[in-house]
Each structure stands twice: as structure tokens, then as C-alpha cells.
Amino acid sequence: MKKKFAAVFFAIGFGSALLLSQGMVAHSASSDTYKLLNLFGDVFERIRAQYVEDVEDEELIEAAINGMLSSLDPHSSYLNPKHYEDLEVQTKGEFGGLGLEVTMENGVVRVVSPIDDTPAAKAGMQAGDYITRLDGEQVMGLTLREAVDKMRGEVGTPIILTVLRKGEKKPLEIEIKRDVIVIKSVRHRIEDEIGYLRVTSFTVKTEEGLKEAFEKIDTELGDNLQGYVLDLRNNPGGLLDQAISVSDAFLERGEIVSTRTRNDANIQRYNARRGDLSNGKPVVVLINGGSASASEIVAGALQDHRRAVVVGTQSFGKGSVQTVIPLGADGAMRLTTAYYFTPSGTSIQAEGIVPDVTVEQLRLDRPEENGFRQRSERALRGSLKNPNGEDAETDDAEEAEEASEEETEAAAEPEVQLTTAYDDYQLNYALNLVKGMALAQNANK
């Protein structure tokens, strides 16, 4: 009896000691956190008191918060009220601006393409133009985001762009009046009895635009329709629900994508609904190094279900999900909260979608662009490793060290605007592949 009592006492004592130990660990961790917060406060006060110039408290706090978030991965960040408003505007697909697709190159803004029927297009802006000044202020030294912010503004207000253009001996001064820019995320046309669908980004209007494109192509071609080419090249992504809707448009059933939070604590699966808007016609998906995030979800879903043949070059490799968390009047935080996985359970984080058929872009009119190398997710400083255990270390440490947020945005912008199949080798290959698939499909009927 005494032995049993002693054993019970020992068990209780051990449990109490364990709880006490856990409490001490928790207290110690809490104490360390308070010490670090005190350190932050000391540094903050030193800057306020001794920095060579006056600095606004708001700027310091904002920089500290953004530094904390951006240190996690390349896609987590703090959005002050203005940047949060800009993000909401972008996802809605409407904003006040000029109508230019741009990137940053050698310190100045390079025009990728003016958007049709916008003030920039009407003013004569051309693809390949270099913008060196905005209302007389040099672009050199600005980030891509800062330059874009200056070009956007209140509808009806003018801005003067100083432009360097090939073939012109002197810089051009082009005045453009800002207007409401409606981004058409889905464009379509007919290419030799094949429906060509170009999705440039995933905004709230993408699903609606895709359905409209299907209807117009079907009306024009009817029974002569051979199949579709879905062009996702240089599409930087966008809204997850729109990527699911675009995938669903080509699928009758099955999983489209799954998202998993920390330690797989919460797994969310998204499945297709009945109704293939493409009516089972052959589909080829075009991707390249500029295809990221939502684009990769679509390509991965159609590839895994063998609903489409993926053609082009390896995609960017952004396999994480960001949640925008509003912070009231103080803006919002964009936080990486999950990884996404293709239907086969594969994460493309830092790996990308590997095409079924690798086809490099060859352009006879611009041979110097054939060797252009897109940045990838794994080359970004602080990029997350692949949760499947794949080695996500960059092959070029120097390239990873040089990568910045602005360069990420530039890589995600359309680098080459391809308007015709004539000089687009990848598109030509895709069109011929659809024709061959259509012949095989008809032969098996």
C-alpha cells in the first residue's frame, strides 16, 4: 500500500515538476520577448533623439513593420493605406492612370505595351519606349512602384512623359491626360479555326471575361471550332478564386487545387463543378518564366487532369498563398498563410510547372531576346523552400542576393507583347498541336 502511495506521489510530483518546468520555459520565452521589445524601444528612441535629420514616428514604425514582414519571405509585406487602396483597385481591374504595361530596365521605365483604347495608346506611346522623366523629375533612382504611383492619379489631370524612342535623335515630350483605365484581363481572337484565349491577370472580372470569350468564339466558329489555346505567359497571377473558376471552365470534375496552412493544420480543397465550357475540345496551355501563382494553379490543374497539354518554358514557381489582413485605418498586411498544391499533391514552390513540351521562344526579328532569362521564385532573397522536400536552393547565389521586390514586379510584368502568331514561335507550335489533337480526336469518334 505504501509502495502504491509512493508511486502515485512520485507521479503527481513529477507532473507538478513538469508543469512548473513548462511554466518556467514559457515565462523565460515571454521574458526574452519583452527584452527584445525593450531593445526595439531603445533603438526607436535613439533614432528620434540623435539621428542627423528629423524623422516622422509614423515612417519609422511603418519601416519597422514592413521590415518584420518582408524578412519572412518575398511576398509578405505591410501595405500602408495608399498601397492597400492601390491593391484593391488593381484586383477590381479599374484605376485612374495612363494605360501602360511597364517594367524597370537599367534604372528607367520601359514600356512593354500601351493598352488599347487608353490615353497612352491615343497619345502615340509605343512598345519599347523608355520613360526617363515624369513631369520633369528623373525616373533614375525611383523604384518601379514609385514610378507607377507617379503615373497614376486623379482622372483628368495631365502628366508630361520624357521618352527616348529608337530612331528618334532627341527625347520626346508627350503629354497625356489620365483617365479611368479598365484592365481587360481576358482577350480573345480566332486563329485558323482555333480559339485563342489570352489571360493577362486574374482580377474580379476574369471569370466573366472568359465566359464572354467562349460565347463569342463559339458563335463565330460553331462546329468548325477545333480547340483552344490558353495563353498564360507573363501572367503574374492574382485572385485565387478566379484561378479556380478559369480551371473549372475546362474541367467536368475533380480537384483543382488544395491549400495547406502551417503543419497541414488546415487543408482546404477546391473541386470542379460539372460543365466544361470548352465542350471537351483539345486545349493547349502556354506558360513561361513570367507565369506565376494563379497562372500556375490553372496550368497545374489542367496538366494533372490531362485536360490540356502544357507548352512553353518552366514557370516562375510561386507556390504560396497570401492573405490580405485589413488593419483598419492603418492599411493592411499581406501575409503568407499557406502553400497550394496541384491535384496530384505536388507543390511547385521554387520549382514551377514543368511543361509537357518545352518550347523556347524564338523571334527572328529580335534574336537578342532569345537568350533572355526570367527570374524565378527560387532566385528571390528569402524565398520559401518547397514543402515537398525538394531542394529549393538557388543555383546562383549572386543572383539571389541581387533580387529585390522591384525586380520581382518587373519579372512578373509582360516582358514581350506578342500580338500575332506570325512571329511567335511558341504560339505557332501550340496552334499546330491543337490541329493535330483535333484530327486525332475526330479519328477516334
Buried (B, 14 or more C-beta within 10 A) or exposed (E): EEEEEEEEEEEEEEEEEEEEEEEEEEEEEEEEEEEEEEEEEEEBEEEEEEEEEEEEEEEBEBEBBBEEBBEEBBBBBBBBEEBBBBBEBBBEBBBBBBBBBBBBEEEBBBBBBBBEEBBBBBBEBEBEBBBBBBEEEEBEEBBBBEBBBBBBBEEEEEBEBBBBBEEEEEBEEBEBEBBEBBBBBBBBBBBEBBBBBBBBBBBBBBBBBBBEBBEBBBEBBEEEBBBBBBBBBBBBBBBBBBBBBBBBBBBEEEBBBBBBBEEEEEEEEBBBEEEBBBEEBBBBBBBBBBBBBBBBBBBBBBBBBEBBBBBBBBBBBBBBBBBBEEBEEBBBBBBBBBBBBBBEEBBBBBBBBEBBEEBEBBBEEEEEEEEEEBBBBBBBBEBBBBBBEBEBEBEEEEBBEEBBBBBBBBBBBBBBBBEEBEBBBBBBBBBEBBBEBBEEBEEEE
